[in-house]
Amino acid sequence: MHKRYEGNPNYRLVQYENVIVDPKGELRRICDFIEIEFSESMLSPEQYGSSFRTSAGKKGVRTDSIARWQSNLPPLTKMTISAVQRQNMAVLGYE
């Protein structure tokens, strides 16, 4: 689907890792794309019933979430995902 819409002015790929690594920069790019004004408050949204808050009660983006999924999946499941999605992962830069 990405290859089909890539280059379309109404399409923008947003990768989770980019939001985690550079939340402010990525949110600014998203705001530019959808033509709305960026606000610092976007970096700390209110969340209810979510693991978004740290154990200390602080709000924010947790960088450990990038690899957390890998520790929660059995090895066979990770291997299956990699095998089935190999081509799609390569297109999106997950090699």
PDB file of N, CA, C and O in Angstrom:
ATOM      1  N   MET A   1       0.825  -1.185   0.000  1.00  0.00           N
ATOM      2  CA  MET A   1       0.000   0.000   0.000  1.00  0.00           C
ATOM      3  C   MET A   1       0.878   1.262   0.000  1.00  0.00           C
ATOM      4  O   MET A   1       0.566   2.246  -0.671  1.00  0.00           O
ATOM      5  N   HIS A   2       1.970   1.217   0.757  1.00  0.00           N
ATOM      6  CA  HIS A   2       2.866   2.380   0.814  1.00  0.00           C
ATOM      7  C   HIS A   2       3.394   2.725  -0.578  1.00  0.00           C
ATOM      8  O   HIS A   2       3.408   3.891  -0.973  1.00  0.00           O
ATOM      9  N   LYS A   3       3.822   1.718  -1.306  1.00  0.00           N
ATOM     10  CA  LYS A   3       4.361   1.961  -2.657  1.00  0.00           C
ATOM     11  C   LYS A   3       3.295   2.574  -3.566  1.00  0.00           C
ATOM     12  O   LYS A   3       3.607   3.416  -4.409  1.00  0.00           O
ATOM     13  N   ARG A   4       2.051   2.161  -3.400  1.00  0.00           N
ATOM     14  CA  ARG A   4       0.973   2.693  -4.237  1.00  0.00           C
ATOM     15  C   ARG A   4       0.723   4.179  -3.952  1.00  0.00           C
ATOM     16  O   ARG A   4       0.485   4.957  -4.876  1.00  0.00           O
ATOM     17  N   TYR A   5       0.775   4.567  -2.691  1.00  0.00           N
ATOM     18  CA  TYR A   5       0.444   5.945  -2.324  1.00  0.00           C
ATOM     19  C   TYR A   5       1.647   6.868  -2.184  1.00  0.00           C
ATOM     20  O   TYR A   5       1.489   8.087  -2.109  1.00  0.00           O
ATOM     21  N   GLU A   6       2.846   6.298  -2.148  1.00  0.00           N
ATOM     22  CA  GLU A   6       4.056   7.109  -2.025  1.00  0.00           C
ATOM     23  C   GLU A   6       4.081   8.156  -3.143  1.00  0.00           C
ATOM     24  O   GLU A   6       3.880   7.822  -4.311  1.00  0.00           O
ATOM     25  N   GLY A   7       4.320   9.387  -2.796  1.00  0.00           N
ATOM     26  CA  GLY A   7       4.338  10.457  -3.786  1.00  0.00           C
ATOM     27  C   GLY A   7       2.996  11.163  -3.930  1.00  0.00           C
ATOM     28  O   GLY A   7       2.926  12.240  -4.523  1.00  0.00           O
ATOM     29  N   ASN A   8       1.936  10.574  -3.397  1.00  0.00           N
ATOM     30  CA  ASN A   8       0.618  11.202  -3.435  1.00  0.00           C
ATOM     31  C   ASN A   8       0.617  12.359  -2.432  1.00  0.00           C
ATOM     32  O   ASN A   8       1.036  12.172  -1.290  1.00  0.00           O
ATOM     33  N   PRO A   9       0.163  13.532  -2.824  1.00  0.00           N
ATOM     34  CA  PRO A   9       0.214  14.681  -1.904  1.00  0.00           C
ATOM     35  C   PRO A   9      -0.689  14.525  -0.671  1.00  0.00           C
ATOM     36  O   PRO A   9      -0.544  15.271   0.297  1.00  0.00           O
ATOM     37  N   ASN A  10      -1.612  13.566  -0.703  1.00  0.00           N
ATOM     38  CA  ASN A  10      -2.497  13.336   0.442  1.00  0.00           C
ATOM     39  C   ASN A  10      -2.039  12.183   1.319  1.00  0.00           C
ATOM     40  O   ASN A  10      -2.790  11.717   2.175  1.00  0.00           O
ATOM     41  N   TYR A  11      -0.815  11.722   1.113  1.00  0.00           N
ATOM     42  CA  TYR A  11      -0.306  10.570   1.858  1.00  0.00           C
ATOM     43  C   TYR A  11       1.032  10.900   2.484  1.00  0.00           C
ATOM     44  O   TYR A  11       1.897  11.508   1.853  1.00  0.00           O
ATOM     45  N   ARG A  12       1.191  10.493   3.731  1.00  0.00           N
ATOM     46  CA  ARG A  12       2.482  10.637   4.414  1.00  0.00           C
ATOM     47  C   ARG A  12       2.686   9.438   5.320  1.00  0.00           C
ATOM     48  O   ARG A  12       1.839   9.145   6.164  1.00  0.00           O
ATOM     49  N   LEU A  13       3.785   8.751   5.155  1.00  0.00           N
ATOM     50  CA  LEU A  13       4.126   7.628   6.010  1.00  0.00           C
ATOM     51  C   LEU A  13       4.680   8.169   7.321  1.00  0.00           C
ATOM     52  O   LEU A  13       5.613   8.972   7.326  1.00  0.00           O
ATOM     53  N   VAL A  14       4.098   7.724   8.431  1.00  0.00           N
ATOM     54  CA  VAL A  14       4.591   8.086   9.755  1.00  0.00           C
ATOM     55  C   VAL A  14       4.997   6.788  10.433  1.00  0.00           C
ATOM     56  O   VAL A  14       4.158   5.922  10.682  1.00  0.00           O
ATOM     57  N   GLN A  15       6.263   6.658  10.727  1.00  0.00           N
ATOM     58  CA  GLN A  15       6.748   5.459  11.380  1.00  0.00           C
ATOM     59  C   GLN A  15       6.847   5.679  12.882  1.00  0.00           C
ATOM     60  O   GLN A  15       7.352   6.697  13.355  1.00  0.00           O
ATOM     61  N   TYR A  16       6.351   4.694  13.609  1.00  0.00           N
ATOM     62  CA  TYR A  16       6.311   4.738  15.065  1.00  0.00           C
ATOM     63  C   TYR A  16       7.677   5.091  15.653  1.00  0.00           C
ATOM     64  O   TYR A  16       7.772   5.906  16.570  1.00  0.00           O
ATOM     65  N   GLU A  17       8.713   4.487  15.131  1.00  0.00           N
ATOM     66  CA  GLU A  17      10.061   4.725  15.656  1.00  0.00           C
ATOM     67  C   GLU A  17      10.461   6.189  15.542  1.00  0.00           C
ATOM     68  O   GLU A  17      11.132   6.716  16.429  1.00  0.00           O
ATOM     69  N   ASN A  18      10.061   6.848  14.469  1.00  0.00           N
ATOM     70  CA  ASN A  18      10.385   8.268  14.296  1.00  0.00           C
ATOM     71  C   ASN A  18       9.673   9.129  15.334  1.00  0.00           C
ATOM     72  O   ASN A  18      10.223  10.121  15.811  1.00  0.00           O
ATOM     73  N   VAL A  19       8.456   8.746  15.676  1.00  0.00           N
ATOM     74  CA  VAL A  19       7.710   9.483  16.704  1.00  0.00           C
ATOM     75  C   VAL A  19       8.383   9.300  18.051  1.00  0.00           C
ATOM     76  O   VAL A  19       8.462  10.243  18.839  1.00  0.00           O
ATOM     77  N   ILE A  20       8.871   8.095  18.326  1.00  0.00           N
ATOM     78  CA  ILE A  20       9.523   7.812  19.608  1.00  0.00           C
ATOM     79  C   ILE A  20      10.881   8.508  19.715  1.00  0.00           C
ATOM     80  O   ILE A  20      11.199   9.096  20.749  1.00  0.00           O
ATOM     81  N   VAL A  21      11.670   8.441  18.659  1.00  0.00           N
ATOM     82  CA  VAL A  21      13.030   8.994  18.686  1.00  0.00           C
ATOM     83  C   VAL A  21      13.020  10.522  18.665  1.00  0.00           C
ATOM     84  O   VAL A  21      13.828  11.156  19.344  1.00  0.00           O
ATOM     85  N   ASP A  22      12.120  11.112  17.898  1.00  0.00           N
ATOM     86  CA  ASP A  22      12.066  12.568  17.747  1.00  0.00           C
ATOM     87  C   ASP A  22      10.608  13.040  17.763  1.00  0.00           C
ATOM     88  O   ASP A  22      10.096  13.495  16.741  1.00  0.00           O
ATOM     89  N   PRO A  23       9.934  12.935  18.924  1.00  0.00           N
ATOM     90  CA  PRO A  23       8.503  13.269  18.965  1.00  0.00           C
ATOM     91  C   PRO A  23       8.203  14.697  18.522  1.00  0.00           C
ATOM     92  O   PRO A  23       7.250  14.929  17.778  1.00  0.00           O
ATOM     93  N   LYS A  24       8.999  15.637  18.969  1.00  0.00           N
ATOM     94  CA  LYS A  24       8.736  17.036  18.617  1.00  0.00           C
ATOM     95  C   LYS A  24       8.907  17.264  17.117  1.00  0.00           C
ATOM     96  O   LYS A  24       8.050  17.873  16.476  1.00  0.00           O
ATOM     97  N   GLY A  25      10.003  16.779  16.564  1.00  0.00           N
ATOM     98  CA  GLY A  25      10.252  16.953  15.137  1.00  0.00           C
ATOM     99  C   GLY A  25       9.210  16.253  14.285  1.00  0.00           C
ATOM    100  O   GLY A  25       8.729  16.812  13.300  1.00  0.00           O
ATOM    101  N   GLU A  26       8.860  15.029  14.663  1.00  0.00           N
ATOM    102  CA  GLU A  26       7.887  14.270  13.872  1.00  0.00           C
ATOM    103  C   GLU A  26       6.498  14.903  13.963  1.00  0.00           C
ATOM    104  O   GLU A  26       5.780  14.977  12.966  1.00  0.00           O
ATOM    105  N   LEU A  27       6.125  15.358  15.155  1.00  0.00           N
ATOM    106  CA  LEU A  27       4.824  16.041  15.286  1.00  0.00           C
ATOM    107  C   LEU A  27       4.791  17.339  14.487  1.00  0.00           C
ATOM    108  O   LEU A  27       3.762  17.687  13.908  1.00  0.00           O
ATOM    109  N   ARG A  28       5.902  18.047  14.454  1.00  0.00           N
ATOM    110  CA  ARG A  28       5.968  19.266  13.617  1.00  0.00           C
ATOM    111  C   ARG A  28       5.764  18.916  12.141  1.00  0.00           C
ATOM    112  O   ARG A  28       5.044  19.613  11.426  1.00  0.00           O
ATOM    113  N   ARG A  29       6.404  17.831  11.694  1.00  0.00           N
ATOM    114  CA  ARG A  29       6.247  17.415  10.293  1.00  0.00           C
ATOM    115  C   ARG A  29       4.809  16.977   9.998  1.00  0.00           C
ATOM    116  O   ARG A  29       4.279  17.265   8.925  1.00  0.00           O
ATOM    117  N   ILE A  30       4.193  16.295  10.934  1.00  0.00           N
ATOM    118  CA  ILE A  30       2.796  15.886  10.761  1.00  0.00           C
ATOM    119  C   ILE A  30       1.900  17.121  10.698  1.00  0.00           C
ATOM    120  O   ILE A  30       1.015  17.210   9.848  1.00  0.00           O
ATOM    121  N   CYS A  31       2.134  18.069  11.599  1.00  0.00           N
ATOM    122  CA  CYS A  31       1.335  19.302  11.607  1.00  0.00           C
ATOM    123  C   CYS A  31       1.513  20.074  10.300  1.00  0.00           C
ATOM    124  O   CYS A  31       0.538  20.578   9.742  1.00  0.00           O
ATOM    125  N   ASP A  32       2.734  20.168   9.817  1.00  0.00           N
ATOM    126  CA  ASP A  32       2.974  20.823   8.529  1.00  0.00           C
ATOM    127  C   ASP A  32       2.204  20.117   7.424  1.00  0.00           C
ATOM    128  O   ASP A  32       1.594  20.763   6.572  1.00  0.00           O
ATOM    129  N   PHE A  33       2.234  18.792   7.442  1.00  0.00           N
ATOM    130  CA  PHE A  33       1.566  18.010   6.409  1.00  0.00           C
ATOM    131  C   PHE A  33       0.056  18.240   6.401  1.00  0.00           C
ATOM    132  O   PHE A  33      -0.548  18.394   5.339  1.00  0.00           O
ATOM    133  N   ILE A  34      -0.548  18.264   7.586  1.00  0.00           N
ATOM    134  CA  ILE A  34      -2.004  18.449   7.643  1.00  0.00           C
ATOM    135  C   ILE A  34      -2.405  19.915   7.795  1.00  0.00           C
ATOM    136  O   ILE A  34      -3.578  20.249   7.968  1.00  0.00           O
ATOM    137  N   GLU A  35      -1.396  20.771   7.725  1.00  0.00           N
ATOM    138  CA  GLU A  35      -1.591  22.219   7.718  1.00  0.00           C
ATOM    139  C   GLU A  35      -2.320  22.734   8.957  1.00  0.00           C
ATOM    140  O   GLU A  35      -3.303  23.470   8.872  1.00  0.00           O
ATOM    141  N   ILE A  36      -1.792  22.313  10.118  1.00  0.00           N
ATOM    142  CA  ILE A  36      -2.273  22.877  11.376  1.00  0.00           C
ATOM    143  C   ILE A  36      -1.067  23.381  12.157  1.00  0.00           C
ATOM    144  O   ILE A  36       0.067  22.991  11.880  1.00  0.00           O
ATOM    145  N   GLU A  37      -1.313  24.236  13.117  1.00  0.00           N
ATOM    146  CA  GLU A  37      -0.227  24.796  13.911  1.00  0.00           C
ATOM    147  C   GLU A  37       0.227  23.805  14.977  1.00  0.00           C
ATOM    148  O   GLU A  37      -0.595  23.198  15.663  1.00  0.00           O
ATOM    149  N   PHE A  38       1.523  23.651  15.107  1.00  0.00           N
ATOM    150  CA  PHE A  38       2.093  22.792  16.144  1.00  0.00           C
ATOM    151  C   PHE A  38       1.959  23.479  17.489  1.00  0.00           C
ATOM    152  O   PHE A  38       2.124  24.695  17.582  1.00  0.00           O
ATOM    153  N   SER A  39       1.664  22.723  18.523  1.00  0.00           N
ATOM    154  CA  SER A  39       1.599  23.233  19.890  1.00  0.00           C
ATOM    155  C   SER A  39       2.404  22.308  20.793  1.00  0.00           C
ATOM    156  O   SER A  39       2.314  21.086  20.674  1.00  0.00           O
ATOM    157  N   GLU A  40       3.180  22.883  21.684  1.00  0.00           N
ATOM    158  CA  GLU A  40       3.982  22.090  22.636  1.00  0.00           C
ATOM    159  C   GLU A  40       3.104  21.130  23.436  1.00  0.00           C
ATOM    160  O   GLU A  40       3.572  20.066  23.840  1.00  0.00           O
ATOM    161  N   SER A  41       1.846  21.485  23.670  1.00  0.00           N
ATOM    162  CA  SER A  41       0.960  20.624  24.451  1.00  0.00           C
ATOM    163  C   SER A  41       0.702  19.282  23.759  1.00  0.00           C
ATOM    164  O   SER A  41       0.267  18.325  24.399  1.00  0.00           O
ATOM    165  N   MET A  42       0.970  19.214  22.456  1.00  0.00           N
ATOM    166  CA  MET A  42       0.801  17.950  21.733  1.00  0.00           C
ATOM    167  C   MET A  42       1.794  16.895  22.203  1.00  0.00           C
ATOM    168  O   MET A  42       1.583  15.701  21.993  1.00  0.00           O
ATOM    169  N   LEU A  43       2.864  17.332  22.830  1.00  0.00           N
ATOM    170  CA  LEU A  43       3.894  16.409  23.280  1.00  0.00           C
ATOM    171  C   LEU A  43       3.541  15.707  24.587  1.00  0.00           C
ATOM    172  O   LEU A  43       4.214  14.751  24.973  1.00  0.00           O
ATOM    173  N   SER A  44       2.513  16.158  25.264  1.00  0.00           N
ATOM    174  CA  SER A  44       2.115  15.522  26.531  1.00  0.00           C
ATOM    175  C   SER A  44       0.590  15.455  26.627  1.00  0.00           C
ATOM    176  O   SER A  44      -0.021  16.142  27.445  1.00  0.00           O
ATOM    177  N   PRO A  45      -0.010  14.623  25.786  1.00  0.00           N
ATOM    178  CA  PRO A  45      -1.473  14.510  25.799  1.00  0.00           C
ATOM    179  C   PRO A  45      -1.967  13.795  27.059  1.00  0.00           C
ATOM    180  O   PRO A  45      -1.246  12.976  27.629  1.00  0.00           O
ATOM    181  N   GLU A  46      -3.178  14.096  27.488  1.00  0.00           N
ATOM    182  CA  GLU A  46      -3.792  13.389  28.601  1.00  0.00           C
ATOM    183  C   GLU A  46      -4.166  12.000  28.131  1.00  0.00           C
ATOM    184  O   GLU A  46      -4.735  11.832  27.053  1.00  0.00           O
ATOM    185  N   GLN A  47      -3.851  11.021  28.929  1.00  0.00           N
ATOM    186  CA  GLN A  47      -4.199   9.634  28.629  1.00  0.00           C
ATOM    187  C   GLN A  47      -4.924   9.057  29.826  1.00  0.00           C
ATOM    188  O   GLN A  47      -4.557   9.318  30.971  1.00  0.00           O
ATOM    189  N   TYR A  48      -5.948   8.278  29.561  1.00  0.00           N
ATOM    190  CA  TYR A  48      -6.713   7.646  30.626  1.00  0.00           C
ATOM    191  C   TYR A  48      -6.693   6.142  30.418  1.00  0.00           C
ATOM    192  O   TYR A  48      -6.952   5.665  29.313  1.00  0.00           O
ATOM    193  N   GLY A  49      -6.390   5.393  31.465  1.00  0.00           N
ATOM    194  CA  GLY A  49      -6.353   3.946  31.373  1.00  0.00           C
ATOM    195  C   GLY A  49      -5.298   3.454  30.405  1.00  0.00           C
ATOM    196  O   GLY A  49      -5.534   2.508  29.654  1.00  0.00           O
ATOM    197  N   SER A  50      -4.132   4.090  30.415  1.00  0.00           N
ATOM    198  CA  SER A  50      -3.093   3.763  29.448  1.00  0.00           C
ATOM    199  C   SER A  50      -1.766   3.531  30.147  1.00  0.00           C
ATOM    200  O   SER A  50      -1.544   4.010  31.258  1.00  0.00           O
ATOM    201  N   SER A  51      -0.892   2.796  29.488  1.00  0.00           N
ATOM    202  CA  SER A  51       0.462   2.601  30.007  1.00  0.00           C
ATOM    203  C   SER A  51       1.363   3.754  29.589  1.00  0.00           C
ATOM    204  O   SER A  51       2.578   3.694  29.777  1.00  0.00           O
ATOM    205  N   PHE A  52       0.774   4.802  29.025  1.00  0.00           N
ATOM    206  CA  PHE A  52       1.517   5.958  28.539  1.00  0.00           C
ATOM    207  C   PHE A  52       2.281   6.644  29.663  1.00  0.00           C
ATOM    208  O   PHE A  52       3.401   7.113  29.457  1.00  0.00           O
ATOM    209  N   ARG A  53       1.688   6.704  30.839  1.00  0.00           N
ATOM    210  CA  ARG A  53       2.361   7.355  31.974  1.00  0.00           C
ATOM    211  C   ARG A  53       3.450   6.447  32.527  1.00  0.00           C
ATOM    212  O   ARG A  53       3.288   5.227  32.572  1.00  0.00           O
ATOM    213  N   THR A  54       4.539   7.036  32.939  1.00  0.00           N
ATOM    214  CA  THR A  54       5.615   6.244  33.543  1.00  0.00           C
ATOM    215  C   THR A  54       5.198   5.861  34.956  1.00  0.00           C
ATOM    216  O   THR A  54       4.194   6.355  35.468  1.00  0.00           O
ATOM    217  N   SER A  55       5.951   5.004  35.566  1.00  0.00           N
ATOM    218  CA  SER A  55       5.610   4.563  36.922  1.00  0.00           C
ATOM    219  C   SER A  55       5.650   5.722  37.909  1.00  0.00           C
ATOM    220  O   SER A  55       4.995   5.667  38.950  1.00  0.00           O
ATOM    221  N   ALA A  56       6.403   6.764  37.602  1.00  0.00           N
ATOM    222  CA  ALA A  56       6.469   7.937  38.482  1.00  0.00           C
ATOM    223  C   ALA A  56       5.318   8.897  38.222  1.00  0.00           C
ATOM    224  O   ALA A  56       5.218   9.932  38.881  1.00  0.00           O
ATOM    225  N   GLY A  57       4.446   8.569  37.270  1.00  0.00           N
ATOM    226  CA  GLY A  57       3.304   9.425  36.981  1.00  0.00           C
ATOM    227  C   GLY A  57       3.594  10.526  35.978  1.00  0.00           C
ATOM    228  O   GLY A  57       2.729  11.362  35.713  1.00  0.00           O
ATOM    229  N   LYS A  58       4.791  10.542  35.417  1.00  0.00           N
ATOM    230  CA  LYS A  58       5.136  11.566  34.436  1.00  0.00           C
ATOM    231  C   LYS A  58       4.576  11.185  33.075  1.00  0.00           C
ATOM    232  O   LYS A  58       4.478  10.004  32.739  1.00  0.00           O
ATOM    233  N   LYS A  59       4.210  12.190  32.298  1.00  0.00           N
ATOM    234  CA  LYS A  59       3.725  11.939  30.948  1.00  0.00           C
ATOM    235  C   LYS A  59       4.885  12.064  29.983  1.00  0.00           C
ATOM    236  O   LYS A  59       5.858  12.770  30.251  1.00  0.00           O
ATOM    237  N   GLY A  60       4.778  11.382  28.871  1.00  0.00           N
ATOM    238  CA  GLY A  60       5.806  11.510  27.864  1.00  0.00           C
ATOM    239  C   GLY A  60       5.962  10.251  27.043  1.00  0.00           C
ATOM    240  O   GLY A  60       5.330   9.228  27.305  1.00  0.00           O
ATOM    241  N   VAL A  61       6.814  10.350  26.051  1.00  0.00           N
ATOM    242  CA  VAL A  61       7.078   9.243  25.155  1.00  0.00           C
ATOM    243  C   VAL A  61       8.209   8.402  25.736  1.00  0.00           C
ATOM    244  O   VAL A  61       9.251   8.934  26.120  1.00  0.00           O
ATOM    245  N   ARG A  62       8.003   7.105  25.799  1.00  0.00           N
ATOM    246  CA  ARG A  62       9.007   6.201  26.352  1.00  0.00           C
ATOM    247  C   ARG A  62       9.759   5.526  25.217  1.00  0.00           C
ATOM    248  O   ARG A  62       9.159   4.829  24.399  1.00  0.00           O
ATOM    249  N   THR A  63      11.064   5.731  25.163  1.00  0.00           N
ATOM    250  CA  THR A  63      11.855   5.161  24.074  1.00  0.00           C
ATOM    251  C   THR A  63      12.017   3.651  24.195  1.00  0.00           C
ATOM    252  O   THR A  63      12.327   2.990  23.203  1.00  0.00           O
ATOM    253  N   ASP A  64      11.816   3.093  25.376  1.00  0.00           N
ATOM    254  CA  ASP A  64      11.956   1.636  25.513  1.00  0.00           C
ATOM    255  C   ASP A  64      10.843   0.880  24.791  1.00  0.00           C
ATOM    256  O   ASP A  64      10.933  -0.336  24.624  1.00  0.00           O
ATOM    257  N   SER A  65       9.816   1.571  24.371  1.00  0.00           N
ATOM    258  CA  SER A  65       8.714   0.908  23.679  1.00  0.00           C
ATOM    259  C   SER A  65       9.098   0.471  22.266  1.00  0.00           C
ATOM    260  O   SER A  65       8.393  -0.342  21.667  1.00  0.00           O
ATOM    261  N   ILE A  66      10.193   0.989  21.726  1.00  0.00           N
ATOM    262  CA  ILE A  66      10.615   0.606  20.378  1.00  0.00           C
ATOM    263  C   ILE A  66      10.906  -0.891  20.308  1.00  0.00           C
ATOM    264  O   ILE A  66      10.489  -1.556  19.359  1.00  0.00           O
ATOM    265  N   ALA A  67      11.598  -1.417  21.277  1.00  0.00           N
ATOM    266  CA  ALA A  67      11.980  -2.828  21.245  1.00  0.00           C
ATOM    267  C   ALA A  67      11.155  -3.700  22.193  1.00  0.00           C
ATOM    268  O   ALA A  67      11.330  -4.919  22.212  1.00  0.00           O
ATOM    269  N   ARG A  68      10.274  -3.108  22.964  1.00  0.00           N
ATOM    270  CA  ARG A  68       9.517  -3.867  23.970  1.00  0.00           C
ATOM    271  C   ARG A  68       8.726  -5.015  23.352  1.00  0.00           C
ATOM    272  O   ARG A  68       8.632  -6.086  23.952  1.00  0.00           O
ATOM    273  N   TRP A  69       8.155  -4.815  22.166  1.00  0.00           N
ATOM    274  CA  TRP A  69       7.346  -5.854  21.542  1.00  0.00           C
ATOM    275  C   TRP A  69       8.169  -7.121  21.315  1.00  0.00           C
ATOM    276  O   TRP A  69       7.640  -8.230  21.386  1.00  0.00           O
ATOM    277  N   GLN A  70       9.465  -6.953  21.042  1.00  0.00           N
ATOM    278  CA  GLN A  70      10.303  -8.113  20.759  1.00  0.00           C
ATOM    279  C   GLN A  70      10.478  -9.007  21.980  1.00  0.00           C
ATOM    280  O   GLN A  70      10.606 -10.224  21.843  1.00  0.00           O
ATOM    281  N   SER A  71      10.486  -8.423  23.156  1.00  0.00           N
ATOM    282  CA  SER A  71      10.646  -9.234  24.367  1.00  0.00           C
ATOM    283  C   SER A  71       9.337  -9.885  24.787  1.00  0.00           C
ATOM    284  O   SER A  71       9.340 -10.772  25.641  1.00  0.00           O
ATOM    285  N   ASN A  72       8.219  -9.462  24.204  1.00  0.00           N
ATOM    286  CA  ASN A  72       6.917 -10.022  24.561  1.00  0.00           C
ATOM    287  C   ASN A  72       6.429 -11.086  23.586  1.00  0.00           C
ATOM    288  O   ASN A  72       5.393 -11.706  23.824  1.00  0.00           O
ATOM    289  N   LEU A  73       7.149 -11.308  22.502  1.00  0.00           N
ATOM    290  CA  LEU A  73       6.746 -12.314  21.517  1.00  0.00           C
ATOM    291  C   LEU A  73       7.627 -13.547  21.614  1.00  0.00           C
ATOM    292  O   LEU A  73       8.838 -13.442  21.806  1.00  0.00           O
ATOM    293  N   PRO A  74       7.015 -14.716  21.481  1.00  0.00           N
ATOM    294  CA  PRO A  74       7.827 -15.942  21.436  1.00  0.00           C
ATOM    295  C   PRO A  74       8.711 -15.937  20.188  1.00  0.00           C
ATOM    296  O   PRO A  74       8.336 -15.348  19.174  1.00  0.00           O
ATOM    297  N   PRO A  75       9.874 -16.583  20.247  1.00  0.00           N
ATOM    298  CA  PRO A  75      10.798 -16.608  19.111  1.00  0.00           C
ATOM    299  C   PRO A  75      10.152 -17.088  17.808  1.00  0.00           C
ATOM    300  O   PRO A  75      10.426 -16.528  16.747  1.00  0.00           O
ATOM    301  N   LEU A  76       9.309 -18.104  17.872  1.00  0.00           N
ATOM    302  CA  LEU A  76       8.674 -18.622  16.661  1.00  0.00           C
ATOM    303  C   LEU A  76       7.764 -17.568  16.033  1.00  0.00           C
ATOM    304  O   LEU A  76       7.695 -17.462  14.809  1.00  0.00           O
ATOM    305  N   THR A  77       7.074 -16.797  16.851  1.00  0.00           N
ATOM    306  CA  THR A  77       6.200 -15.737  16.334  1.00  0.00           C
ATOM    307  C   THR A  77       7.027 -14.651  15.652  1.00  0.00           C
ATOM    308  O   THR A  77       6.665 -14.190  14.570  1.00  0.00           O
ATOM    309  N   LYS A  78       8.135 -14.238  16.273  1.00  0.00           N
ATOM    310  CA  LYS A  78       9.008 -13.233  15.656  1.00  0.00           C
ATOM    311  C   LYS A  78       9.554 -13.727  14.324  1.00  0.00           C
ATOM    312  O   LYS A  78       9.609 -12.977  13.350  1.00  0.00           O
ATOM    313  N   MET A  79       9.960 -14.998  14.288  1.00  0.00           N
ATOM    314  CA  MET A  79      10.501 -15.573  13.066  1.00  0.00           C
ATOM    315  C   MET A  79       9.420 -15.629  11.971  1.00  0.00           C
ATOM    316  O   MET A  79       9.708 -15.370  10.802  1.00  0.00           O
ATOM    317  N   THR A  80       8.200 -15.962  12.347  1.00  0.00           N
ATOM    318  CA  THR A  80       7.095 -16.028  11.389  1.00  0.00           C
ATOM    319  C   THR A  80       6.780 -14.649  10.833  1.00  0.00           C
ATOM    320  O   THR A  80       6.597 -14.496   9.625  1.00  0.00           O
ATOM    321  N   ILE A  81       6.714 -13.656  11.689  1.00  0.00           N
ATOM    322  CA  ILE A  81       6.451 -12.280  11.238  1.00  0.00           C
ATOM    323  C   ILE A  81       7.535 -11.842  10.257  1.00  0.00           C
ATOM    324  O   ILE A  81       7.236 -11.278   9.205  1.00  0.00           O
ATOM    325  N   SER A  82       8.779 -12.099  10.602  1.00  0.00           N
ATOM    326  CA  SER A  82       9.888 -11.708   9.722  1.00  0.00           C
ATOM    327  C   SER A  82       9.806 -12.409   8.378  1.00  0.00           C
ATOM    328  O   SER A  82      10.047 -11.790   7.341  1.00  0.00           O
ATOM    329  N   ALA A  83       9.471 -13.687   8.382  1.00  0.00           N
ATOM    330  CA  ALA A  83       9.398 -14.446   7.128  1.00  0.00           C
ATOM    331  C   ALA A  83       8.232 -13.981   6.260  1.00  0.00           C
ATOM    332  O   ALA A  83       8.391 -13.793   5.054  1.00  0.00           O
ATOM    333  N   VAL A  84       7.071 -13.798   6.864  1.00  0.00           N
ATOM    334  CA  VAL A  84       5.871 -13.431   6.106  1.00  0.00           C
ATOM    335  C   VAL A  84       5.937 -11.985   5.624  1.00  0.00           C
ATOM    336  O   VAL A  84       5.441 -11.674   4.541  1.00  0.00           O
ATOM    337  N   GLN A  85       6.534 -11.114   6.399  1.00  0.00           N
ATOM    338  CA  GLN A  85       6.543  -9.686   6.084  1.00  0.00           C
ATOM    339  C   GLN A  85       7.888  -9.195   5.568  1.00  0.00           C
ATOM    340  O   GLN A  85       8.115  -7.986   5.525  1.00  0.00           O
ATOM    341  N   ARG A  86       8.779 -10.085   5.180  1.00  0.00           N
ATOM    342  CA  ARG A  86      10.137  -9.717   4.753  1.00  0.00           C
ATOM    343  C   ARG A  86      10.135  -8.614   3.697  1.00  0.00           C
ATOM    344  O   ARG A  86      10.856  -7.626   3.839  1.00  0.00           O
ATOM    345  N   GLN A  87       9.341  -8.769   2.648  1.00  0.00           N
ATOM    346  CA  GLN A  87       9.324  -7.783   1.561  1.00  0.00           C
ATOM    347  C   GLN A  87       8.777  -6.439   2.047  1.00  0.00           C
ATOM    348  O   GLN A  87       9.341  -5.387   1.745  1.00  0.00           O
ATOM    349  N   ASN A  88       7.685  -6.481   2.794  1.00  0.00           N
ATOM    350  CA  ASN A  88       7.104  -5.235   3.315  1.00  0.00           C
ATOM    351  C   ASN A  88       8.058  -4.537   4.278  1.00  0.00           C
ATOM    352  O   ASN A  88       8.165  -3.311   4.264  1.00  0.00           O
ATOM    353  N   MET A  89       8.740  -5.296   5.100  1.00  0.00           N
ATOM    354  CA  MET A  89       9.681  -4.730   6.051  1.00  0.00           C
ATOM    355  C   MET A  89      10.834  -4.047   5.306  1.00  0.00           C
ATOM    356  O   MET A  89      11.303  -2.989   5.724  1.00  0.00           O
ATOM    357  N   ALA A  90      11.286  -4.647   4.213  1.00  0.00           N
ATOM    358  CA  ALA A  90      12.377  -4.058   3.433  1.00  0.00           C
ATOM    359  C   ALA A  90      11.939  -2.737   2.805  1.00  0.00           C
ATOM    360  O   ALA A  90      12.699  -1.769   2.802  1.00  0.00           O
ATOM    361  N   VAL A  91      10.720  -2.693   2.274  1.00  0.00           N
ATOM    362  CA  VAL A  91      10.199  -1.464   1.666  1.00  0.00           C
ATOM    363  C   VAL A  91      10.167  -0.328   2.674  1.00  0.00           C
ATOM    364  O   VAL A  91      10.441   0.822   2.333  1.00  0.00           O
ATOM    365  N   LEU A  92       9.829  -0.656   3.925  1.00  0.00           N
ATOM    366  CA  LEU A  92       9.709   0.361   4.966  1.00  0.00           C
ATOM    367  C   LEU A  92      10.994   0.577   5.755  1.00  0.00           C
ATOM    368  O   LEU A  92      11.010   1.352   6.712  1.00  0.00           O
ATOM    369  N   GLY A  93      12.060  -0.093   5.368  1.00  0.00           N
ATOM    370  CA  GLY A  93      13.360   0.114   6.018  1.00  0.00           C
ATOM    371  C   GLY A  93      13.607  -0.716   7.250  1.00  0.00           C
ATOM    372  O   GLY A  93      14.501  -0.389   8.030  1.00  0.00           O
ATOM    373  N   TYR A  94      12.849  -1.782   7.461  1.00  0.00           N
ATOM    374  CA  TYR A  94      13.047  -2.668   8.615  1.00  0.00           C
ATOM    375  C   TYR A  94      13.777  -3.931   8.179  1.00  0.00           C
ATOM    376  O   TYR A  94      13.182  -5.007   8.130  1.00  0.00           O
ATOM    377  N   GLU A  95      15.038  -3.807   7.868  1.00  0.00           N
ATOM    378  CA  GLU A  95      15.796  -4.985   7.404  1.00  0.00           C
ATOM    379  C   GLU A  95      16.645  -5.534   8.497  1.00  0.00           C
ATOM    380  O   GLU A  95      17.350  -6.523   8.293  1.00  0.00           O
TER     381      GLU A  95
END
